[in-house]
Amino acid sequence: MLQNQKPLMKNIDLSKVALLFCFAAIILTTFIYPKWNEEKSHAPISWDVSGYYIYLPAIFIYQDIKKVAFKNDIHNKYRNSSHAYETRTIENGNEVAKYSMGQAVMYSPFFFIAHSLAGPLGYEKDGYTLPYQAAVYFGSIFVAFIGLYFARKNLLEYFDQNVTAATLIILTLGTNYLNYVTSSSCMSHNYLFTLTSILIWTTIKFYKKPSYSKALLIGGIIGLAALTRPTEILLAFIPLFWGMKKLNGEHKIFKDFSLRIKERFAFLATQKSKLILAILLCGLIGSLQLMYWKYVSGNWIVFSYEDDQGFDWFHPHIKQGLISFKKGWLVYTPIMFFSLLGMGMAFYKRKPLGLFLFMYFPIVLYYTFAWKCWWYGGSAGQRALVQSYAVLILPLAYFITWLMKENKRTYVFTLISFLFIYYNIWLYHQAQKGGMLDPENMTKEYFWKIVGRWERDPLDLKLLDTSEEFRKERKNVDRIYFNDFESDTIIASCAGMPIIKGNNSYCVPKIKDWERTAFYKKINNLAGKWIRVGAIFKLSKHEWDVWKMPQLIVRLKSDGNVIKSKMIRISRLQNVGYKGDIYIDVNIPDKNIDEMDILFWNESSKAKMMVDDLYIELFE
């Protein structure tokens, strides 16, 4: 009997095992880095999420969708962001929501569950207490599970279970998708990934057996995605062009391309009634936003973002978006480079999706990085591309399929994958608890100083402001200036702040004119040397807004012209508890430098800044 039984491993679907593993990894991560019970700006409903969500309490709790008068009280009570930016005041005095309402629609089942439970559980039913936070958070985790489930189904349409299993694990552990289905699961990217995955699956089934129900589902998904993020209307590319026949090889590529397009539209012409229904449903869902704008503002279209936000269509930031250290996609999610290789292979080898990917991804890159704020704020990696992973895992699977044809290639890729997964987990930890990753102001110098490390020297933070530092042993150090401010009777100390040392310290005035807070030094023959300017600094309180942080600035001049200027933000170091003197190193250019300015700036911060023991040192 035993001889007739098949080996157990042959009956195991590795893609199912991988899916369960991914589910377990997400659950484990949510317990290691719990978010659902966080407060203030770390709560699930905070920052942008509070902007997506505000429609629900405005309509169903406060019945105030026009004035949103509760907003400031909620902000003062919960401090869910730096300021209450969920809405902005328009000309008629009403408040218009900054973000579209699609996310609120998708949050609504979890909102209503929380609203029904909040009272019996003893919580205030104001829309922001713990039941609401937890319901939206865990509901978003559930949405992530649905997305992964359909991602697996889509992969299995084209690849075997081994390739599907490897692709799912790489997606979950090796990319910033992990961040956006756990700690940041309430953001729109998780929901849009799930919608895109369901759309792909429905499209595949539609072309196998067209039906009205599938057409309506396609139209509904596109409408809901566009209601969430208007640029997602381009998801219409999926049902229009998905799965077009392979490029023939008998024709030149662009001639063959036009033939496939004609064939596709000829087919869709035979499904005219289904297509019309899909378009009508998509438009009906999208019109909800138009009706809201009309009701609140009197206009059908409202640009609800700040004036400095929007698209710069003629200057897309594609290079920065892909490879910059500030927020380059391939810098912070390097494993997706293999997806780009797979995309090229699919097109070159005329795979079923090669033509679609050739059309789809360049458009996605263009509109994603044409946004003026192309780094998309304080995010973990390039968050604006996360929803596109529902498509990009397919060319990744093409590349993995090619690798698995040879054992040597498989072994090398496995090692590289483990390295990138480790890197991604390191990035995730730093974004959540480690604190070493600056999500909005990264520089190349700071990146290479901290990458892979679990602890940092506080002085490393200076590299977020200046590209120059000198950490080796200094030679021929010459202190050319020192001021302890003891004999300077015209400099007043900050009222209410203890003197740093001695009888007097310099209090930096809150004025716009930097020149009035400057110290000057005539210097000569400095080519090929370094200069260090330092002092003891003291702030009355922490300043967390990077644009308001007090600064130390050094300017080198030649004949009155500024040749070089460098600065550091004092608060960066003092916020992490650094106690030593704070200094900036400047590499002196090979020019006739004859003057140096030392300037202090503290115009915008509420913190007072005191300075003592100011010094200038030359060294080699």
N, C-alpha and C positions, 0 to 999 in steps of 0.2 A: 504493500500500500504506500509506504513512504517513497518508493522509487517512482511512483506515478504522480507525486505531488510536485508542483512547480516551485522553484526557489522563492522564498518570501519577497525578496527585493524586486523581483520582476513584476509583482502585483502592486507595488507601491508607486503612486503617481508623485514624482518628485516636485512637480509644480504645486500640488496641494500641500505637500510638506513645507515647501518654501513659503506659500501663502500664510500658513499657520505660524511659521517662524516669524514672518514679518508682522503679523498681528501681535504675537507675543513680544516682539522687540518694541513695538509701539506702546503696548501696555506697560512693559517694564520701564521704559523711558519716562512715561508719565508719572510713575511712582518715584523714580530716582530724582526727577526734576518736576515736582508737583507744581501745577499752575492754577488749578481750579480753586484753591483756597487762598491764593495770594490777594493782597490788598493794594489799594491806590493804583499807581501807574503800572504795577505788575499784574494786576487782576486780568482775568480773561476779557472782560468788557472794559477795555481801556484803549487809549490812543485811537487808531483808525477804526478798531472794532466798535468803539462807542459811537463813532460816526455812522457806521453801517446800521447799527442797532437802534438808533434813536427814534426811528419811525414807530417802533412797537410801543414803547412807553408813551410816546406823544399821542398816539391814536387810541390805544386800549386802556391806558391808566389815567392820563391827564386830559384827554380829549382836547389837545392844544397843538394842532399840527401847524398852525400859522405863526404863533408868537413863540412857542417853545419856551414859555416863561420859567419852566421848572429847571432848565438847563444849568443855570448858574448855581442854584441851590444844590443840585446834584453834584456839580463839580466841586463846590466848596466842602461838601460833606464827604465825598469819596476820593477826591484828588486823583481822578483817573487819567489825567494828562497834565501837561505843563500849563495849558489854558483851554478854555471851553471852545474848541474850534469845530465842533460837530456841525454847526450851522453858521451862516453869515447873514448879516443884515442887508436887505435889498432896498431899493428906492422907496417902496411903499411902506417901509417900516416893518414888514414881516421878516421872518427868519426862514431861509431856505437851506435844506440839508446839503452838506458838501458832497456826500456820496449818493450814488443811485440806490434804489430800494431793493435790489435783487437779493442781497444778503439778508436783509430783514425778512423778506418772504421765506427764505430758507431757514432762518432762525426760528420762525414763528411756531413750529410744533414744539420746540424745546422751551420757548417762552411761555406758551400756554400751559405746559406741564408744570413749569416752575410757578406760574401765577396761581395755579390751583392748589399747589402744595405749600406755598410760602406762609399763608395764614395759619393753617393747621400745625405747621412746624414751629410757629412762634416768631416768624420773621416779618418785618415790615414789607408790605406789598408795593414797594416803590419802583420796582423794575431793576434794582441794582444790588439787592442783598444777596447773601450766599446762595440761596436756591437758584436764582437767575444766573449767577456766575457759573455755578456747577453744571446746570442744565445745558447752557449754551456750550460750555467746554466739552462735556462728555458727549453731547449730541454731535459736536464737530468731529470727535474721535470716531464715532459711529459712521459719519459721512466718509471719513478716510477709509474705513474698512470696505464700504461699498465701492469706493474708487479702485482699491487694490483688487477686489474681486473681479470687477469688469476689466481691469488691466490684464489680469491673468487670462481671462476668456479671449481678449483680443490677441494676445501673444500666441495662444494655442491655435488660432486660425491660420498662422503662418509658420510656426516653429514647434519643435518637439518639446516634450516636458523638461528635458535637461536644460535646454537653452532658456526656456521660460523661467525655470527655477532660478538660474543664475542671474537673469535680468531683473527679476523681482527683488532679489536680495541686494543687488547693486543699487537699484533705485532707492530702496528703503534705507540702507546703511551707508551708501557711498555718495549720496547727494544731499543737498539742502532740503529735499522733500521731507526728510526726517524731521527737520525743525518745523515745517509747516503742516505736519499732521500730528504733532505733539504739542509743544509749548505754544506755538503760534497757529494751532489748528483752526482757531476762529477767524483767521484771515481769509480773504476771498480765494486765495490760491488753492487751498485744499478743496474747497467746494467746486471751483472751476475745473480742477483736475478730474474730480469725480464726474461732473457733467460731461466733460470731453470724453472720458472713457466710455460712458454710457452711450454718447452720441456715436462714437466709432463702432461700438458693438451693434447698435441699432441700424447704422448705415450698412454694415456688412450684411446683416440679415435682410435689409430692404432690397439690396441688389440680388440677393439669392431668391427672394420671394416677396415682391412688392405688395404692400397692403396699406389701407387707410390708417390703421392703428399705428403702424411704424412711421408713416409720414407725419401724423400728428405728433408723435413723440419727438421726432426730429425737429419739427417746427417749434414745439414747446421748449425743448432743451436750448435751442439757439436763442429763442426769445428770453428765457430766464437768464442765460449767460450774459446776453447783451444788457439786460436790466441790471445785472450785477456790475458789469464793467463794459461800457459801451463799445470799446474796441473789439470785444469778443464776438461782435456780429460777423467777424471774419471766420468764425467757426463754420459759416455756411460753405467755406471751401471744402470741408470734409464731405458732406453729402453730395456736393456738386462734382468733385473730382476724385474721390477716394476709389481705389481699386481699378482705375482705368487699365485697359489691356497693356501688356508689355510693349515697349518700343520694339518695332519690328526688326530692324537691322537692315532691311532692304531699302529703306529710305534714309535720307539725311535727317538728322535729329530733329530739326525744327519743322520740317515737312511732316515727319511722323507725328510730332507733337500736335500739329494742327489737325491731323486726321483723327487722333484720339479724342480731341476736344469735340470735333464734329460728331463723332460716334456717340459720345456721352450725351450731348444735347439732343441728338436724334432720339436716344432712348428716353430721356426725360420728357420729350414731347409726347411720347406714348403714355406717359403717366401724368398728363396735364392736370386732371382733377385732384389727384393726390398732392401734387406740387402746389396747387392753388390753396388747398386747405392748410398745408404746412406753412405757407407764407402768411395766410390770414391769422393763424394762431400765433405765430411769431410776432406779427405786428400788433395783435391784441394785447399780448403780454407786455411788449415794449411800450405800448401806449399808456400803461399805468404811470410811468414816469412823466410822460407829457401831461397827463391829466393832473398829476400832483403839482407840477410846475405852473400849470394854468390856474389852478385853484389858489396857490400860495402867492404867485407873483402877477398873474394876469397875462403872462406870456407863455407860449407853448414851449419855448426853448430858453433855458437859463444856463449860463456858464457859472457853476457854483464854486469853482476853485478860486484860490487867491489869484491876484493879478499877475504874479510872477511865475505862475504855473501854467502849463499848457504844452502844446506840441511845437517843435521847431522843425518843420518838415524838410526844410532845405539844408539843415545841418544835423543830421542824425549822428549820435555819438556811438557809432557801432564799434569802433576800435576801443574806446574807453570801456564800453559795456562788456566787451569780450575779454580784454587782457590787461586792464589797468589794475593796479594794486588797491586803488580806492574801492572798487566793487566789480572787478572783472569776473564775468561768469566762469571762464576757464581757469582763473586763478583760484577761486574759492570752490569750484566744483569741477576739478580737472578730469574726473573720470568720464564726464560727458564729452570729452574730446573724442572718445571712441565712438560715440553716437554720430559725430560729424564724419568720422572715417566710414562708418557703416552707411551713412547717407550717400557718400560718394560712391561706395561699392554698389549700393542698390541701384543708383542711376547708371553707373558705368556697365554693370552686368545685366541691366534691364530687368530688374526684379519687379514684382507686381506693384510695389509702392514707390519705386524709384522716381517715376514721373510726378506723382503727387508731392513727394518730399522736395523735389526740385522746385516746385511751384510754391509750396507752403512755407517752408522755413525762412527763406529770404524775406518774405513779407512780414513774418513774425518778428524777425530781427529788426527790420526797418521801423515798424510802428512802436516796438518796445523801446528802442533807444532814440527815437525821435522825441520822446518826452523830455522836456527841459531838465527836470530832476531825474536824469537817467539812472542814478544810483538808488532811487526809490527810498530815500530816507534811511532810518536806522534799521536796516534789515540784515538777515543772515544770508550773505551771498546775494546773488541776483534773484530776488523773489519774483520778479515780474515774468520770469520764464518757467516757473515751477508748474503752472497749469499745462504748459506745452510738453512736459515730460510724458503726458499721456500719449502723445504722438512720438516723441523722441526716443522712447524705450524700444520702438520697433526697429529703427536703424541700428540702435545699440545691439539688439538681438541679432541683426544681420552680421555685425562684426563678430559677435561671440560665436555664431555658427561657423564662420570662417576659421576662427581660432581653434575650435574643437576638432577640426579635421586633422590636426597634427598634435601629438602629445606635448612636444617641446613648446609649441606656441601656447598651449593650454597652461602649462606649468608657469611660464613666464607671466602670462596674463593674470593668473591666480595670485602670484606674488605681488604684482603691481596693484591688483584690486585690493588686497589686504592693506597695502600701504595707503592707498587713497581712502579706504574705509576708516583706517586709524586717523588719518588726517581730518576726515569729515567729523568723526566723533570728537576729536580735539577741538575743532572749530565750534561744534555744537556746545561743548562744555564751556568754552570761553564766552560764547554768546549768552549762556544762561547763568553760570555761577562763577566761572573763572575770572571774568572781568578784564582779561588782557586784550580782548578784541574790541577795537573801537568800530562800531557798526557803520559810522558815517564819515570818518575823517582819516581813514587808513592811508599810510604812505609806504612807499617801497622800503625805505630805511627802517621804519618801525616794524614792518611785516617780517623782514629777514632777521631782525633782532629777536623776535618772540616766537616765530613759527616752530611748533613742535615742543615748546617749553611749557612747563606747568607752573613755573614761578618766574617773576621778572624783577629786575632792578627798577625801582621807581624812576630812576634817571632816564630809563628807556623812553618814558613818555614824552620827553623833549623832542624825540624824533617824529612825533606827530606834527610838530611845528617847524622844525629846522632839519635840513638834510645833513648837517655837519655836526660831528662830535669828535672828541679826542679822549679815548679811554686808556691809552698806553702811558708809559712813563714819560713825563714831560722833561725836556732838557733846557738848560739855560733860562730858567724862569726869572723874569725881571718884573717886579711889581712897580708899575709906573704911576699908579694913582691909588689913594686910599682916603676915605672920608667916613669918619664915625659920627659926624653931625653934632659933635659935642660943642664945638665953637661956633656953630652956625645959629645965631639967635633969631634969624628971620624965618626959620622953618618951624612951623607949629606942628605939634604932635596931634594925632587923631583924638578927638574928644571921646572920652569914655573907654579908650584902649590903653592898657598899660604900656609903658615904654619898653622897647625890646631889650635894651641894655643901656647902662649909663644914665645920663640925665636928659638925653634927647634922641629922638628918632625922626626920620623924615616921613611925613604923612602926604601921600600922593593926592593932589587935589582932583576933584571930579570936574574936569574941564575938557573941552574939545581941542584946545590948542596944545598939541604935544610939545611945541617948542618951549612953552613955559614950564614944562616938567623935565627939561633936559639938562644934562651935564655935558660939557664939551672938553675935548682934550686935543691939543695940537700934537701931532706925532709925525715922525719922518723915518725913512729908510726901513720900511717894514716888509718889503717884498720877501715872499718865501717863508714867512713866519705865521704863527697862530696868535690869536688874541683871546683871552678869557675875561669876561665881565661877570662878576658875581656879587652877591650881597645876601644878607639875612632878610627874609621877607616874613611878614606876619599879616594875616587876613582876619577880619573880625568874624567872618562866617564863610562857609563853603559856597562856591559859585559853580553850579552844574551846567549852566547854559554856556556852551563853548564860545558863542559869539559875544558874550559879556565878560569873559574871564579877563582879569587884569594881566597886563603884558609887560615884559622887559624887551626893549628893542635896541639893537645896535646898528648904526649906520656908518659906513666908511665913505669918506668923501675925497675927491681930488679937484682942486681949484673950485670948491664950492658945489660941485656936482656929486650927487649920491651915486657911488659906484656899486655898492653892495649893501643890502639891508637884510638882517635876520632877526627873528623874534621867537620868544617862547612864552607860553601861557603859564603864569605862576600857579593858578588854581589846579592845574593838572597834577602837580606834585603834592600840593598841600591837601588836596582832596583824598589822597591815599595815605596820608599821615607821614609824609617825608619831613624830617626834622632838620636836616643839614642846610648849609647855604646853597642857594640856587644860582646856577651859573649857565652862561651860554658861551660856546666856543665858536669862533669864526675864523675860517681859513682866509688869510689876507691875500687878495689877488695881486698878480705881478704888475702893479700899476703904481703911479706916484701918489700913494695915499698920504694926505697931509693933515687930515682932521677926522675925528671920530665923535659921533653924538651918542650919548646914552639917554634913552627916553623911557619914561614910564607912562602907561596908559591905564586908566581906571574910570572911564567916563560912564559906562553903562551898568556896572555891577552895583548891587546894593551893599556889597561888602566894602569895608574900608581897608586900605592897604598901607602898611607902614614898612619902611626900608631902613636898614642900618648896616654899617660896616661895608659900604660900597667899595669895590676894588677893581682895578684893571691890571692884568698881567700879560706880558708877552712871553712866548716860549717857542721852542723849536721842536 
